[in-house]
Amino acid sequence: MTDAKRPLFNLPPAAAPATREFVFTSTDFERVRKLIYKHAGISLSPVKQDMVYSRLARRLRATGIKSFSDYLDRLEKNSDSQEWEKFVNSLTTNLTSFFREPHHFPILADYLKKHAGKRPLKIWCCAASTGEEPYSIAMTVQEALGNAASNVSIIASDLDTNVLATADKGVYAADRVEKMSPEQVKRFFLKGTGNQEGYVCVRPELRRMITFQRLNLLDPSWSVRGPLDVIFCRNVMIYFDKPTQYKILSRFAPMLNPEGLMFAGHSESFLHAADLFRSLGKTVYELARKPG
């Protein structure tokens, strides 16, 4: 599946000690909440204080900074763009799996079959995480359209550069594909051997369908351009407050083709943006107002 001499993955870092080695006050936590909200739009719940400590304590160790106060001072002075990126990566939650919320993929397949012959189709997965969702989209495209799949392009973006690196490699522990059918696994993955035994790699033809890139949904301009036929924005909005959600949705709307679809997560509802998007059921949305 690739050069066996070149490692495809890295072992996770050792777990942090159970006892706290740094003072972490409620003031420190509030500063973190304000910084991540301002920079990434993420609204951290007050119950996330222990999680924040655990993740950012690793950054203190890595930088040699001795206190949260000093670390946050460094960020606020904006003197280190690389550390900003690592700060955001540390606080980004990435929970995903292949064909997660599976009811969406037959709907996507039907849409593709209906529209594929009319024009090239463009799909944006705006929370790619470690790649399982965009690859699931690509597999659905292949299964629905066969040779016509070349008429579809997929853009997969995420705020977290670490997970994007994993997604771009397309290498996963074999147990990640256990819930998929044997036929799908055989068609879309290569099985690792030797020092890669226990891992699978997404086949190159599937990987070539997807362009991975970093994108912050709060940035004033996006590298992704419309018109788009499908937007997958699943289990992303739950991290934003309602005003931030509405701001992002108001930018999605003009990018979507009049007949396009937007897919949301099972716990997400956009009733507060009914002027922008109308629910079709099963957390699938279309434009509330179509041009013409």
C-alpha positions as CSV (number, residue, x, y, z in Angstrom):
1,M,0.0,0.0,0.0
2,T,3.0,2.2,0.4
3,D,6.8,2.1,1.1
4,A,7.1,-0.2,4.1
5,K,10.2,1.6,5.3
6,R,8.3,4.9,5.7
7,P,6.0,4.9,8.9
8,L,2.5,5.8,8.1
9,F,1.5,6.7,11.7
10,N,2.7,7.9,15.0
11,L,2.0,6.5,18.4
12,P,-0.1,8.8,20.6
13,P,1.8,10.7,23.3
14,A,1.9,9.3,26.8
15,A,-1.0,10.1,29.0
16,A,-0.6,13.1,31.3
17,P,-0.1,12.5,35.0
18,A,-3.3,12.3,37.1
19,T,-2.2,14.9,39.6
20,R,-2.1,18.5,38.6
21,E,1.4,20.0,38.2
22,F,0.3,23.5,37.3
23,V,-2.0,25.9,39.0
24,F,-5.2,26.4,37.0
25,T,-7.6,29.0,38.4
26,S,-11.1,29.9,37.4
27,T,-9.6,33.1,36.0
28,D,-7.3,31.1,33.8
29,F,-10.2,29.0,32.5
30,E,-12.3,32.1,31.7
31,R,-9.3,33.5,29.7
32,V,-9.1,30.3,27.8
33,R,-12.9,30.4,27.1
34,K,-12.6,34.0,25.8
35,L,-9.6,33.2,23.6
36,I,-11.0,30.1,21.9
37,Y,-14.3,31.8,21.3
38,K,-12.7,34.9,19.8
39,H,-10.3,32.9,17.6
40,A,-12.4,29.8,16.6
41,G,-16.0,30.6,17.7
42,I,-16.0,27.6,20.0
43,S,-18.2,28.1,23.1
44,L,-16.7,26.1,25.9
45,S,-19.1,24.9,28.6
46,P,-18.1,25.6,32.2
47,V,-18.0,21.8,32.8
48,K,-15.0,21.6,30.4
49,Q,-12.5,23.0,32.9
50,D,-10.8,19.6,33.6
51,M,-10.6,18.8,29.9
52,V,-9.1,22.2,29.2
53,Y,-6.5,21.7,31.9
54,S,-5.5,18.3,30.7
55,R,-5.1,19.4,27.1
56,L,-3.3,22.7,27.6
57,A,-1.0,21.3,30.3
58,R,0.7,19.4,27.5
59,R,1.4,22.7,25.8
60,L,2.9,24.1,29.0
61,R,5.2,21.1,29.2
62,A,6.1,21.3,25.5
63,T,6.9,25.1,25.7
64,G,8.6,25.0,29.1
65,I,6.3,27.7,30.4
66,K,5.7,27.3,34.1
67,S,2.2,28.8,34.5
68,F,-1.1,29.0,32.7
69,S,-1.1,32.8,33.2
70,D,2.3,33.2,31.4
71,Y,1.1,30.8,28.6
72,L,-2.1,32.8,28.0
73,D,-0.1,36.1,28.2
74,R,2.0,34.8,25.3
75,L,-1.1,33.9,23.3
76,E,-2.7,37.3,23.9
77,K,0.4,39.1,22.8
78,N,0.0,37.2,19.5
79,S,3.7,36.7,19.4
80,D,3.7,33.1,18.1
81,S,1.3,32.1,15.3
82,Q,2.4,28.5,15.5
83,E,1.5,28.3,19.2
84,W,-1.9,29.7,18.4
85,E,-2.4,26.8,16.0
86,K,-1.4,24.3,18.6
87,F,-3.6,26.0,21.2
88,V,-6.7,25.6,18.9
89,N,-5.7,22.1,17.9
90,S,-5.5,21.1,21.6
91,L,-9.1,22.3,22.3
92,T,-10.7,20.9,19.2
93,T,-12.8,17.8,19.7
94,N,-12.7,15.3,16.9
95,L,-15.2,12.4,17.3
96,T,-15.9,10.7,14.0
97,S,-16.3,7.3,12.2
98,F,-16.9,6.0,8.8
99,F,-20.6,6.4,7.7
100,R,-21.5,8.1,11.0
101,E,-25.2,9.0,11.1
102,P,-25.7,6.6,8.2
103,H,-29.2,7.8,7.2
104,H,-27.6,10.7,5.3
105,F,-25.7,8.7,2.8
106,P,-28.6,7.2,0.9
107,I,-30.1,10.7,0.6
108,L,-26.7,11.9,-0.8
109,A,-26.7,9.0,-3.2
110,D,-30.1,9.8,-4.5
111,Y,-29.2,13.5,-5.0
112,L,-26.0,12.5,-6.9
113,K,-28.0,10.2,-9.2
114,K,-30.5,12.9,-9.9
115,H,-28.1,15.7,-10.7
116,A,-24.8,14.1,-11.8
117,G,-25.6,14.2,-15.5
118,K,-26.5,17.9,-15.5
119,R,-23.3,19.5,-14.4
120,P,-20.0,18.8,-12.5
121,L,-20.9,18.5,-8.8
122,K,-19.1,20.0,-5.9
123,I,-19.3,18.9,-2.3
124,W,-17.8,20.6,0.8
125,C,-17.2,18.7,4.0
126,C,-16.4,21.5,6.4
127,A,-15.4,19.4,9.4
128,A,-13.2,16.7,7.9
129,S,-11.6,15.7,11.2
130,T,-9.4,12.6,10.7
131,G,-11.0,11.9,7.3
132,E,-13.7,9.3,7.9
133,E,-16.5,11.6,6.9
134,P,-15.1,12.9,3.5
135,Y,-13.9,9.4,2.6
136,S,-17.5,8.1,3.4
137,I,-18.8,10.8,1.1
138,A,-16.3,9.7,-1.6
139,M,-17.3,6.1,-1.2
140,T,-20.9,7.1,-1.6
141,V,-20.1,9.0,-4.8
142,Q,-18.3,6.0,-6.2
143,E,-21.1,3.6,-5.4
144,A,-23.8,5.8,-6.7
145,L,-22.1,7.0,-9.9
146,G,-19.5,4.5,-10.9
147,N,-17.4,5.8,-13.8
148,A,-19.3,9.1,-13.6
149,A,-17.8,9.8,-10.2
150,S,-15.0,11.7,-11.9
151,N,-17.6,14.5,-12.4
152,V,-17.7,15.1,-8.6
153,S,-15.1,17.1,-6.6
154,I,-14.9,17.0,-2.8
155,I,-13.3,19.7,-0.6
156,A,-12.6,18.6,3.0
157,S,-11.6,21.3,5.5
158,D,-11.0,21.5,9.2
159,L,-9.6,23.9,11.7
160,D,-7.2,21.4,13.2
161,T,-4.1,20.8,11.2
162,N,-3.2,17.6,13.2
163,V,-6.3,15.8,12.1
164,L,-6.0,17.0,8.5
165,A,-2.6,15.4,8.4
166,T,-4.1,12.1,9.4
167,A,-6.9,12.5,6.9
168,D,-4.6,13.2,4.1
169,K,-2.6,10.0,4.8
170,G,-5.8,7.9,4.8
171,V,-4.3,5.2,7.1
172,Y,-6.5,3.8,9.9
173,A,-6.5,1.0,12.4
174,A,-8.3,-2.0,10.9
175,D,-11.0,-1.9,13.6
176,R,-12.1,1.5,12.3
177,V,-13.6,-0.3,9.3
178,E,-15.1,-3.3,11.1
179,K,-18.7,-1.9,10.8
180,M,-18.4,-1.5,7.0
181,S,-19.4,-4.3,4.7
182,P,-16.5,-6.7,3.6
183,E,-17.3,-5.6,0.0
184,Q,-16.7,-2.0,0.8
185,V,-13.5,-2.6,2.7
186,K,-12.2,-4.7,-0.2
187,R,-13.1,-2.1,-2.8
188,F,-11.9,1.0,-1.0
189,F,-9.0,0.0,1.2
190,L,-5.7,-1.7,1.0
191,K,-4.8,-4.1,3.8
192,G,-1.5,-3.5,5.6
193,T,1.1,-6.3,5.8
194,G,4.4,-6.7,7.7
195,N,5.1,-3.7,10.0
196,Q,1.8,-2.2,8.8
197,E,-0.3,-5.2,9.7
198,G,-3.5,-4.2,11.6
199,Y,-3.9,-1.1,9.5
200,V,-5.7,-0.3,6.3
201,C,-5.1,2.5,3.8
202,V,-7.6,4.2,1.6
203,R,-7.0,3.4,-2.0
204,P,-5.3,6.1,-4.1
205,E,-8.2,6.5,-6.5
206,L,-10.5,7.4,-3.6
207,R,-8.0,9.8,-2.0
208,R,-7.6,11.6,-5.4
209,M,-11.2,12.7,-5.2
210,I,-10.7,14.8,-2.1
211,T,-8.7,18.0,-1.6
212,F,-7.9,18.6,2.1
213,Q,-7.2,22.1,3.4
214,R,-7.3,24.0,6.7
215,L,-10.1,26.4,7.1
216,N,-11.5,28.4,10.1
217,L,-15.2,29.0,9.7
218,L,-14.7,32.3,11.5
219,D,-12.2,33.7,9.1
220,P,-13.4,36.7,7.2
221,S,-12.8,35.0,3.9
222,W,-12.8,31.4,2.9
223,S,-10.7,29.6,0.3
224,V,-13.7,27.5,-0.7
225,R,-15.8,29.0,-3.4
226,G,-19.3,28.3,-4.6
227,P,-21.5,27.3,-6.2
228,L,-21.7,24.1,-4.1
229,D,-24.2,21.3,-4.5
230,V,-23.8,19.8,-1.1
231,I,-22.5,21.1,2.2
232,F,-21.8,18.6,5.0
233,C,-21.6,20.6,8.3
234,R,-22.4,17.9,10.8
235,N,-21.7,18.1,14.5
236,V,-19.9,21.4,14.1
237,M,-22.5,24.0,15.1
238,I,-23.0,22.5,18.5
239,Y,-19.7,24.2,19.5
240,F,-21.0,27.6,18.5
241,D,-23.5,29.9,20.1
242,K,-26.6,30.9,18.1
243,P,-25.3,34.2,16.8
244,T,-22.2,32.5,15.5
245,Q,-24.2,29.7,13.9
246,Y,-26.4,32.2,12.2
247,K,-23.4,34.2,10.9
248,I,-21.9,31.0,9.4
249,L,-25.2,29.8,7.9
250,S,-25.7,33.2,6.3
251,R,-22.4,32.7,4.5
252,F,-23.3,29.1,3.4
253,A,-26.6,30.2,1.8
254,P,-25.3,32.2,-1.1
255,M,-22.7,29.5,-1.8
256,L,-25.3,26.7,-2.3
257,N,-26.9,25.9,-5.6
258,P,-30.6,26.5,-5.7
259,E,-31.2,22.8,-5.6
260,G,-28.4,22.1,-3.2
261,L,-28.5,20.3,0.2
262,M,-26.9,20.9,3.5
263,F,-26.5,18.1,6.0
264,A,-26.3,18.8,9.8
265,G,-25.7,16.6,12.8
266,H,-28.4,14.7,14.6
267,S,-28.5,17.1,17.6
268,E,-28.4,20.3,15.6
269,S,-31.4,22.4,14.6
270,F,-31.5,25.6,12.6
271,L,-34.9,26.9,13.5
272,H,-33.3,30.2,14.4
273,A,-32.2,30.5,10.7
274,A,-35.5,29.6,9.1
275,D,-35.1,32.6,6.8
276,L,-32.0,30.9,5.4
277,F,-32.6,27.2,5.4
278,R,-35.7,25.0,5.4
279,S,-35.7,21.5,7.0
280,L,-36.4,18.5,4.8
281,G,-36.3,16.1,7.8
282,K,-33.6,13.9,9.0
283,T,-31.4,17.0,9.6
284,V,-31.2,17.7,5.9
285,Y,-31.8,21.3,4.8
286,E,-32.4,23.2,1.6
287,L,-32.4,26.9,0.9
288,A,-35.5,28.7,2.3
289,R,-35.6,31.1,-0.6
290,K,-34.4,30.0,-4.0
291,P,-33.3,32.5,-6.6
292,G,-35.9,33.3,-9.3
